[in-house]
């Protein structure tokens, strides 16, 4: 598959067209056995493609994204298009309004192929926590695509779309990118408006694109970073214009950059990931980088901190699902109280219930200081550690996960054990830092292994430029 | 933070707070899971957080970036909202342009 950047040039030269690209993606989607889509929009997509093609024929293309097929994780609100959060409670929900991400990408000419599956409300690492058919890894169907944005990664890997917008709360985009061998980029918290993104944990949630290259990220991010008045937690920095700089990035740009890494995290990985990580360090050195050991003394507490904070926020956010205004309503209740309880009990999956219970507990009277507040204090220390580390380096190199993709069904045996896998992605999330996962190596069995780069707060541009310089190395 | 042993009653109580029904057949599994998370979180007790301000959102770490441009908060202006019909489109039950629900006042 070609870069969006180059496809755009070819469309301008009439060597390919929006309709051709869309037909190809739809064909791939329809022939795939992987249940990636919750809603596929064949006719609508073709119509959008025809309009894009007309613009190109008049030399009036709107952007790099004009006429390029994409998918959205089903956590993004789309006007008049069913939006389920991959859950039963929103099984038939058809939003009357458009969220920021959907609105802006289609305004830029994007062709929406469909809404794709995920772990229910973004809670999971395997895309298996869903009442819908469970998607799998396109590289090897015995393995999961990762989660929670697993189907987003799969749709890109299977060539059913050129990019997908997922969400990343504790690693939900970086992990599937690592498992499927593509690029997953979580912008700094506050870079992309969360208006119309179904909330899981509001101090952590961030829209996060998945694509085939870092250059593509530049084409995408430009259109989802303009200031949106509807989200006060979005920083007023304006659109990130990085495409031309990214297209000129070269490996020598990395000369003199300082890359920090922590052996604590690398040593916690299995032998194949560990080997890949040390190879990555060598590669950066060969490109002229200085690689320095850094210490993040509180990062090892990240899993505890995250699973208290994210669940607490989730328990509050998911209180809106009460069976009254929208979503599933039970037909088994007589009174109002019973309507709330039964609608929620019938509508939420087990993992969602587990997390609501943890969060409600950690916020409940008598326990809040010991759990939620304590976690927020340690969160501050984790964030301070990063500030300290960034005095010594420009970027941090970290594994994405201790292993390559998990076997399907593994998560069922012990849901708690799955939480441990987030150790490598959570620290950056708690501190709101920009980070991305890019393909680097593979296991003996041929499963992809990615590496994670973490940048300084709101310095997404530097992170992407260096990642691109690394991507185009020989 | 003293080590805590979660009881079945507590799980049901938390369920009640969260408006979730925990069936007798499910209590054990939810209890076990909650216990594992709390046991694991026990590690936080060893971190000295005396005098440390809690961090509730990364926004507070970057507040200068936010406040240097007044556009980060919208003005308090009345704007057009969705039509009644659009709002009610997803209502499980509706009647005369309003959401319909079960009796709010229940018999004792």
Interface residues (C-beta under 8 A of the other chain):
Chain A: X92 X93 X94 X95 X96 X97 X188 X189 X190 X202 X203 X227 X229 X230 X232 X233 X234 X235 X236 X237 X298 X301 X303 X304 X305 X307 X308 X315 X319 X322 X323 X324 X325 X326 X327 X328 X329 X333 X334 X335 X336 X337 X338 X339 X340 X341 X342 X344 X345 X348 X353 X354 X356 X357 X358 X360 X361 X364 X370 X371 X373 X374 X375 X376 X377 X378 X379 X380 X381 X383 X415 X416 X419 X431 X432 X457 X458
Chain B: X1 X10 X11 X14 X15 X17 X18 X19 X20 X21 X30 X33 X34 X36 X37 X38 X40 X41 X43 X44 X45 X47 X49 X52 X53 X54 X55 X56 X57 X58 X59 X61 X62 X65 X66 X68 X69 X71 X72 X73 X74 X82 X86 X87 X89 X90 X91 X92 X93 X99 X101 X102 X103 X104 X106
